[in-house]
C-alpha cells in the first residue's frame, strides 16, 4: 500500500499538501514551503473546516500561525470545560441508560491529546428511549433544529439551546453552544444500502468509563474502534469526510499495531463483513498518513475485493481534492458495496441529482422572538448563498465523476 503523495495533486494547494504530509507517521516533518500570510490563512481555514488545526506539528510554523494556534488552544481548553459542564447537566436529567458514542468517550483510545480535538456536540445512543430522552432535554430548554428531520440520519433532529449565539467566523469560539444528537440506531442501513452485521451486539457489550470521576456508559474498546470506522465510512460515502476523523483512526492503528491482545479480541468479536467495512477505513487511514497496521488489520485490508482496491489506487486523495476541485469519486466505492441494481440506481440518483435542499444553516441558536427583520434577511441571504454554492458543486462534480467512474470501470 503506497501512501498518498499529496504534492502530486495539482488541485490541492501546496501549503495544504504540506500540512497533510506533516501528519504522516513514517517521517518527521522538517520544513514548510515559503508562503505568504494569506496562503497560511487559507490553509488554516481548510484545517479548521476539517477539525485538525490543533493536531499540526508546531516546529517551523511562522509566528502568525503559532499565535493563531496558541489562541485556538486556549479557547479549546475552555470549550472542553464547558462541554464537561453541559454533559454533567444532561446526564443528571436523563433517566434511562445511554451510551456516549464519540468525543470524550474516545479520548483515551483515538485522540493523541484531548485538547487538540474539537467537539461541537454530544452523541448519545438510546436503543429504545430516544423520544423520552428528547422530552427530558426539552425540559432543560433544548429545542430541535427545525427542518432537520427531512435528512436521513441515525439520530433525532439535533437539539440546541437557543442562547442567541451567532457565527462570527471562529471555529474555536468557546461560546458556540453544544448541540445534542440522540441516536436511535448505530447504522442507517436504509440510506447506505447495506447492513453492518453484528452492530446490534455493541449495546450488550457496553462498558463503564468516567469523565472527571463521573461514570458513564461507553462502547467496548473493540466496538469503539468499529463505530469510529463506520462513522468515517458513512461520511466518506456521503462526500463529507473530515481529515480529523481519518487522522484519529490512523493514530490508533499506528499506536496499537503491536497490541496483539486487542486485535485478537477485535477479530473474535466482529464478524467478517463488519471487519471488511472497517478495513476500508483502515486502508484510507494508511493511504493518507502512512500509519502502521497490525498483522490482523493488514490481513483484513488485503482481503478487500479488487474493485475496492482499484478505487484506492485511483481515488485515495479524492476526498481531500473535493474541497478544492469538486468530485464525487466516493460514489464508485459506494456502488462496490451494494448487492443489487435497484440499490445502485437509488444511490446514483440520490448522489448525482440531489432533490433535497440543504438543512438550516444560519441563526439556529437565536430564539424566534429575537429574530429581527434584519436577522431574518441575513438568514435568508446566507442560506441562498449556501444553496447556490452547493448547486455549483453538484454541477461541477457531475462530469468529472461520471468520467472517472467510466475509466475505473474500463
Backbone torsions as a table, in degrees:
resi	resn	phi	psi	omega
1	UNK	NA	113.6	179.0
2	UNK	-87.1	135.0	177.1
3	UNK	-71.5	156.1	177.2
4	UNK	-66.0	132.3	172.1
5	UNK	-96.0	95.0	-172.0
6	UNK	-59.3	-32.3	-178.0
7	UNK	-67.9	-11.7	-179.8
8	UNK	-83.5	-6.4	-174.3
9	UNK	-104.6	107.6	-174.0
10	UNK	-63.7	-26.7	-178.0
11	UNK	-69.9	-23.3	-176.7
12	UNK	-92.8	121.4	179.3
13	UNK	-54.2	146.5	-172.6
14	UNK	-61.1	-34.9	-179.9
15	UNK	-71.8	-38.5	175.0
16	UNK	-63.3	-41.6	176.9
17	UNK	-59.5	-40.4	178.7
18	UNK	-66.8	-39.1	178.3
19	UNK	-63.2	-41.8	177.5
20	UNK	-66.4	-41.7	179.3
21	UNK	-63.5	-31.4	-177.1
22	UNK	-65.8	-16.5	-178.4
23	UNK	-94.2	1.7	178.0
24	UNK	-64.7	143.8	-179.1
25	UNK	-87.1	-10.6	-174.1
26	UNK	-90.9	-3.0	-176.1
27	UNK	-152.0	159.5	176.0
28	UNK	-100.6	124.9	-176.5
29	UNK	-70.4	136.4	-173.6
30	UNK	-114.8	-40.7	-172.4
31	UNK	-150.7	151.7	177.2
32	UNK	-104.5	148.4	176.8
33	UNK	-66.5	147.2	177.3
34	UNK	-59.2	124.3	-174.0
35	UNK	-145.4	150.2	177.7
36	UNK	-79.4	167.5	177.2
37	UNK	-63.2	-35.6	178.2
38	UNK	-63.6	-40.0	177.7
39	UNK	-65.6	-38.4	176.9
40	UNK	-64.9	-41.5	178.4
41	UNK	-60.9	-43.7	-180.0
42	UNK	-65.6	-41.2	-179.4
43	UNK	-67.7	-39.9	178.9
44	UNK	-69.3	-29.0	174.0
45	UNK	-62.7	-40.9	176.0
46	UNK	-60.7	-43.1	178.4
47	UNK	-62.5	-42.2	178.8
48	UNK	-60.2	-47.2	-179.0
49	UNK	-61.2	-29.8	-178.2
50	UNK	-102.4	7.4	169.2
51	UNK	61.5	34.0	177.3
52	UNK	-125.9	18.6	-178.7
53	UNK	-56.1	-48.0	-175.1
54	UNK	-77.6	-3.3	176.6
55	UNK	-89.2	-7.6	-175.7
56	UNK	-70.2	146.3	171.4
57	UNK	-67.9	141.9	-176.2
58	UNK	-89.2	-20.9	-173.7
59	UNK	-58.9	127.6	174.5
60	UNK	82.2	-1.0	179.3
61	UNK	-68.3	144.6	176.4
62	UNK	-65.2	160.3	-175.9
63	UNK	-57.7	-39.6	179.6
64	UNK	-57.6	-47.8	-177.8
65	UNK	-66.6	-39.1	179.3
66	UNK	-63.2	-44.2	178.4
67	UNK	-62.3	-41.4	179.0
68	UNK	-61.5	-48.1	-178.4
69	UNK	-67.3	-34.6	176.7
70	UNK	-62.4	-43.7	178.1
71	UNK	-65.8	-42.2	178.3
72	UNK	-59.6	-39.3	-179.5
73	UNK	-64.4	-45.0	179.0
74	UNK	-61.4	-44.0	179.7
75	UNK	-64.6	-37.4	-178.1
76	UNK	-71.9	-31.7	173.9
77	UNK	-59.3	-41.8	177.4
78	UNK	-67.5	-37.5	177.2
79	UNK	-61.3	-44.0	179.7
80	UNK	-61.0	-41.8	178.7
81	UNK	-60.4	-45.1	-179.7
82	UNK	-68.6	-35.8	177.7
83	UNK	-60.3	-43.2	178.5
84	UNK	-62.2	-41.8	178.3
85	UNK	-62.6	-43.7	179.7
86	UNK	-62.1	-44.2	-179.9
87	UNK	-63.5	-40.8	179.1
88	UNK	-60.2	-41.6	179.6
89	UNK	-66.3	-43.3	-178.5
90	UNK	-68.3	-44.7	-179.0
91	UNK	-60.4	-36.6	179.5
92	UNK	-68.2	-27.3	-177.0
93	UNK	-85.1	-19.1	-176.3
94	UNK	-88.7	134.1	-174.7
95	UNK	-102.2	-8.5	-177.3
96	UNK	-115.7	151.7	-179.2
97	UNK	-63.2	146.5	178.3
98	UNK	-151.0	161.2	175.3
99	UNK	-105.9	141.1	166.7
100	UNK	-88.9	118.4	-169.3
101	UNK	-87.1	-36.7	-171.1
102	UNK	-138.6	-158.4	175.0
103	UNK	61.1	-129.0	-174.8
104	UNK	-64.3	-18.4	176.4
105	UNK	-65.0	-20.8	-178.9
106	UNK	-108.0	8.9	-177.5
107	UNK	-55.7	-43.6	-176.2
108	UNK	-75.1	-22.5	-172.0
109	UNK	-104.7	-42.0	-170.3
110	UNK	-115.4	-2.0	-174.0
111	UNK	-119.6	123.7	177.7
112	UNK	-60.1	-37.7	-178.1
113	UNK	-153.0	119.4	-177.8
114	UNK	-54.1	-33.1	-178.1
115	UNK	-70.5	-17.6	179.9
116	UNK	-86.0	-4.5	-173.8
117	UNK	-105.2	126.8	173.6
118	UNK	-83.1	132.6	175.9
119	UNK	-134.3	118.3	-177.6
120	UNK	-100.9	-16.1	-175.2
121	UNK	-145.1	171.0	173.9
122	UNK	-112.1	126.1	178.0
123	UNK	-106.8	110.7	-176.3
124	UNK	-119.2	136.9	-175.4
125	UNK	-109.9	123.8	176.3
126	UNK	-121.4	102.2	-175.6
127	UNK	-63.9	-24.7	-175.9
128	UNK	-131.7	-14.6	-167.1
129	UNK	-129.7	35.3	-179.2
130	UNK	-63.3	-36.6	-179.5
131	UNK	-66.8	-42.8	178.0
132	UNK	-63.1	-37.9	177.9
133	UNK	-64.9	-40.7	177.7
134	UNK	-60.2	-42.9	-179.7
135	UNK	-65.0	-37.6	178.4
136	UNK	-64.7	-41.6	-179.6
137	UNK	-72.5	-27.8	177.0
138	UNK	-63.6	-28.3	177.5
139	UNK	-72.8	-16.3	173.8
140	UNK	-90.0	-2.3	179.0
141	UNK	103.8	1.9	180.0
142	UNK	-75.5	140.9	180.0
143	UNK	-129.5	144.3	176.3
144	UNK	-71.6	144.4	175.1
145	UNK	-69.8	118.4	-176.5
146	UNK	-64.6	140.1	177.8
147	UNK	92.1	-15.1	-176.7
148	UNK	-72.5	-18.3	-177.8
149	UNK	-68.2	-11.2	-178.5
150	UNK	-79.0	-10.4	-171.8
151	UNK	-106.8	135.8	-176.5
152	UNK	-69.0	118.4	176.8
153	UNK	-143.4	177.7	176.0
154	UNK	-105.1	17.8	178.1
155	UNK	-139.9	164.4	175.5
156	UNK	-67.4	164.1	176.3
157	UNK	-52.2	136.8	-176.0
158	UNK	-55.6	140.9	179.2
159	UNK	-101.9	137.8	-178.6
160	UNK	-138.2	155.6	167.9
161	UNK	-93.1	126.1	-178.6
162	UNK	-85.5	83.9	-176.6
163	UNK	-86.3	-10.2	-175.9
164	UNK	93.5	1.6	-179.6
165	UNK	-64.2	143.2	176.6
166	UNK	-128.6	146.9	-179.4
167	UNK	-67.0	128.8	179.4
168	UNK	-121.6	13.7	177.4
169	UNK	90.2	5.1	-178.1
170	UNK	-108.4	109.6	-178.7
171	UNK	-69.4	-16.1	-176.0
172	UNK	-106.6	9.3	-178.7
173	UNK	-55.4	117.1	-179.8
174	UNK	-63.1	-18.3	-177.6
175	UNK	-79.6	-10.1	179.1
176	UNK	-59.0	119.7	-178.2
177	UNK	-64.3	145.4	177.1
178	UNK	-80.4	122.0	176.3
179	UNK	-89.9	163.9	-175.8
180	UNK	-128.5	125.7	175.3
181	UNK	-109.0	118.9	179.6
182	UNK	-98.1	104.8	-175.8
183	UNK	-83.0	135.3	173.6
184	UNK	-109.1	-6.0	174.8
185	UNK	-152.5	160.1	-177.8
186	UNK	-99.7	-10.8	179.9
187	UNK	-152.8	132.2	-177.6
188	UNK	-96.1	81.0	-176.8
189	UNK	-62.6	-35.2	-177.6
190	UNK	-61.5	-37.6	-179.1
191	UNK	-83.2	-45.4	-176.8
192	UNK	-72.6	-27.8	176.2
193	UNK	92.2	0.1	178.4
194	UNK	-151.1	153.1	-176.6
195	UNK	-85.4	167.2	169.8
196	UNK	-118.2	82.7	-171.9
197	UNK	-60.4	139.4	178.0
198	UNK	92.8	-8.7	-177.4
199	UNK	-68.4	-20.3	178.6
200	UNK	-67.7	-15.2	178.5
201	UNK	-85.4	-5.2	-178.6
202	UNK	-64.2	-42.0	-178.5
203	UNK	-63.4	-49.8	179.2
204	UNK	-60.9	-24.7	-178.2
205	UNK	-90.9	10.0	-175.4
206	UNK	-56.0	153.1	-179.1
207	UNK	-129.1	167.3	178.4
208	UNK	-101.5	130.3	173.9
209	UNK	-124.6	-180.0	179.7
210	UNK	-140.9	149.1	174.8
211	UNK	-125.0	111.8	-174.8
212	UNK	51.7	46.7	177.4
213	UNK	67.7	12.5	174.9
214	UNK	-101.1	115.2	-176.4
215	UNK	-72.0	147.8	173.1
216	UNK	-151.6	165.0	-179.1
217	UNK	-93.7	141.0	-179.9
218	UNK	-143.2	173.8	178.2
219	UNK	-71.9	147.3	169.2
220	UNK	-54.2	144.3	-176.3
221	UNK	-51.3	-41.5	178.4
222	UNK	-65.9	-37.0	179.2
223	UNK	-74.7	-30.9	175.9
224	UNK	-61.7	-42.0	174.8
225	UNK	-63.3	-44.4	-179.5
226	UNK	-60.5	-43.8	-179.1
227	UNK	-69.0	-39.0	177.7
228	UNK	-60.1	-41.2	178.8
229	UNK	-67.5	-42.2	179.3
230	UNK	-66.0	-38.7	176.7
231	UNK	-61.6	-43.7	177.0
232	UNK	-63.6	-42.4	-179.7
233	UNK	-61.9	-42.9	179.4
234	UNK	-59.8	-45.8	-179.8
235	UNK	-69.7	-33.2	176.0
236	UNK	-61.8	-46.5	-177.3
237	UNK	-70.9	-23.1	179.0
238	UNK	-93.9	-0.4	173.5
239	UNK	79.5	23.3	179.9
240	UNK	-136.6	41.0	-179.7
241	UNK	-71.4	146.9	178.1
242	UNK	-108.4	141.6	-179.7
243	UNK	-57.7	-38.9	-177.1
244	UNK	-58.1	-39.6	-179.4
245	UNK	-66.6	-37.2	178.2
246	UNK	-69.4	-42.3	-178.1
247	UNK	-66.0	-41.5	179.6
248	UNK	-61.9	-40.7	177.0
249	UNK	-64.8	-43.4	178.8
250	UNK	-61.8	-39.4	179.7
251	UNK	-61.7	-43.5	178.7
252	UNK	-66.5	-44.5	-179.6
253	UNK	-59.9	-42.2	-179.0
254	UNK	-66.2	-45.7	-176.2
255	UNK	-68.9	-32.4	-173.8
256	UNK	-100.0	9.6	-173.1
257	UNK	-57.4	-30.2	-178.3
258	UNK	-100.1	6.7	-177.6
259	UNK	-87.4	80.7	-176.1
260	UNK	-62.4	-34.7	-178.8
261	UNK	-61.9	-45.2	179.4
262	UNK	-62.9	-48.2	-172.5
263	UNK	-71.3	-31.4	173.6
264	UNK	-65.1	-42.1	177.6
265	UNK	-66.0	-40.4	178.0
266	UNK	-59.5	-44.6	-179.7
267	UNK	-65.6	-37.5	-179.2
268	UNK	-71.4	-32.9	-175.5
269	UNK	-82.7	-27.3	-173.7
270	UNK	-109.9	131.8	-179.8
271	UNK	-70.2	166.4	-171.9
272	UNK	-58.4	-42.9	-177.4
273	UNK	-67.0	-37.4	177.4
274	UNK	-66.8	-37.7	176.7
275	UNK	-65.9	-36.2	179.5
276	UNK	-63.3	-43.6	179.8
277	UNK	-63.3	-39.2	177.5
278	UNK	-67.8	-36.4	-177.7
279	UNK	-62.4	-29.0	176.1
280	UNK	-60.1	-42.6	179.6
281	UNK	-74.8	-31.8	173.6
282	UNK	-60.1	-42.5	-179.4
283	UNK	-63.9	-40.5	178.8
284	UNK	-65.3	-43.6	179.9
285	UNK	-62.0	-41.7	179.5
286	UNK	-67.1	-37.4	179.7
287	UNK	-66.8	-40.4	-175.8
288	UNK	-77.6	-39.8	-169.9
289	UNK	-125.4	8.2	172.9
290	UNK	51.3	46.8	179.1
291	UNK	-83.4	157.1	173.0
292	UNK	-71.6	153.0	173.9
293	UNK	-124.1	142.1	173.5
294	UNK	-65.8	157.9	177.7
295	UNK	-55.6	-36.1	-179.5
296	UNK	-70.0	-44.9	178.3
297	UNK	-63.8	-41.4	179.2
298	UNK	-63.7	-38.2	179.1
299	UNK	-62.7	-38.9	178.3
300	UNK	-66.7	-39.4	177.5
301	UNK	-63.5	-41.3	-178.9
302	UNK	-66.0	-21.9	-179.6
303	UNK	-83.4	-6.2	-179.7
304	UNK	-60.3	142.1	-176.1
305	UNK	-62.8	155.8	-176.9
306	UNK	-57.3	-43.1	178.9
307	UNK	-60.0	-35.3	178.4
308	UNK	-69.6	-42.4	177.7
309	UNK	-62.4	-37.5	179.1
310	UNK	-65.6	-37.5	177.8
311	UNK	-60.8	-43.7	-179.9
312	UNK	-65.8	-34.8	179.1
313	UNK	-62.6	-32.4	-174.5
314	UNK	-109.0	-18.6	-169.7
315	UNK	-130.0	13.5	-176.5
316	UNK	-55.6	-37.8	-176.4
317	UNK	-89.0	-3.5	-173.6
318	UNK	-57.4	-40.9	179.1
319	UNK	-60.1	-33.9	177.4
320	UNK	-75.5	-40.1	179.7
321	UNK	-62.4	-32.8	-173.5
322	UNK	-61.5	-24.5	177.9
323	UNK	-65.7	-28.8	-175.6
324	UNK	-110.6	-32.2	178.9
325	UNK	-136.0	107.1	-171.6
326	UNK	-54.9	136.4	171.7
327	UNK	-155.5	162.4	174.2
328	UNK	-129.8	45.3	-175.9
329	UNK	-63.0	-22.5	178.2
330	UNK	-64.5	-16.6	180.0
331	UNK	-61.5	-39.5	179.0
332	UNK	-63.9	-39.4	176.6
333	UNK	-62.1	-42.1	179.3
334	UNK	-60.4	-43.4	-179.9
335	UNK	-62.7	-31.6	178.7
336	UNK	-64.6	-20.4	-175.5
337	UNK	-97.4	-1.7	-176.9
338	UNK	-101.1	146.5	-172.0
339	UNK	-109.9	8.5	179.3
340	UNK	-146.9	152.2	178.6
341	UNK	-64.7	-34.7	-179.8
342	UNK	-61.5	-45.5	179.3
343	UNK	-66.0	-39.4	-180.0
344	UNK	-64.3	-42.7	178.8
345	UNK	-64.3	-37.9	179.6
346	UNK	-63.4	-45.1	179.5
347	UNK	-67.1	-42.7	178.1
348	UNK	-58.5	-46.0	-179.1
349	UNK	-63.8	-43.8	-177.2
350	UNK	-67.5	-39.0	-174.6
351	UNK	-84.9	-36.9	-178.3
352	UNK	-81.8	-33.0	-176.5
353	UNK	-131.7	67.8	-178.1
354	UNK	-62.8	139.6	-178.5
355	UNK	-109.5	-17.0	179.7
356	UNK	-84.6	137.9	171.9
357	UNK	-73.9	153.5	177.7
358	UNK	-59.6	160.0	179.6
359	UNK	-75.8	-177.4	-179.8
360	UNK	-56.7	145.7	-173.5
361	UNK	-124.3	-54.5	-170.1
362	UNK	-114.5	151.0	173.3
363	UNK	63.1	27.5	-178.8
364	UNK	-74.4	-13.0	-179.8
365	UNK	-100.3	5.9	-178.5
366	UNK	-98.1	125.6	178.1
367	UNK	-60.1	148.3	-177.9
368	UNK	-56.9	-38.0	-176.5
369	UNK	-70.3	-14.5	178.9
370	UNK	-102.8	6.2	179.0
371	UNK	-80.4	102.0	178.8
372	UNK	-79.4	163.9	175.9
373	UNK	-55.0	-37.6	179.4
374	UNK	-65.1	-42.6	178.7
375	UNK	-65.7	-38.8	178.8
376	UNK	-63.3	-43.0	178.7
377	UNK	-63.8	-43.6	178.8
378	UNK	-62.1	-41.4	179.5
379	UNK	-61.5	-45.3	-180.0
380	UNK	-65.1	-39.5	-178.6
381	UNK	-65.7	-46.7	179.0
382	UNK	-61.9	-39.8	179.5
383	UNK	-66.8	-41.5	179.1
384	UNK	-62.1	-42.5	177.7
385	UNK	-62.0	-41.8	-178.8
386	UNK	-66.4	-44.8	178.6
387	UNK	-60.3	-42.2	178.9
388	UNK	-63.2	-41.8	178.6
389	UNK	-62.6	-42.2	178.0
390	UNK	-66.3	-37.3	177.6
391	UNK	-62.9	-42.9	177.1
392	UNK	-61.9	-42.2	178.9
393	UNK	-57.8	-49.1	-177.5
394	UNK	-62.9	-40.3	-180.0
395	UNK	-66.7	-45.9	-179.0
396	UNK	-67.0	-28.9	-176.8
397	UNK	-82.6	-18.8	-170.3
398	UNK	-61.4	-58.1	-176.1
399	UNK	-65.9	-44.7	177.0
400	UNK	-60.2	-35.5	179.6
401	UNK	-67.3	-46.9	179.5
402	UNK	-63.9	-39.0	-179.9
403	UNK	-63.7	-45.8	-178.9
404	UNK	-68.4	-38.1	177.2
405	UNK	-59.7	-40.3	-179.9
406	UNK	-66.2	-42.9	-179.5
407	UNK	-64.7	-42.1	179.0
408	UNK	-64.8	-40.6	-179.5
409	UNK	-60.0	-41.8	179.7
410	UNK	-68.8	NA	NA
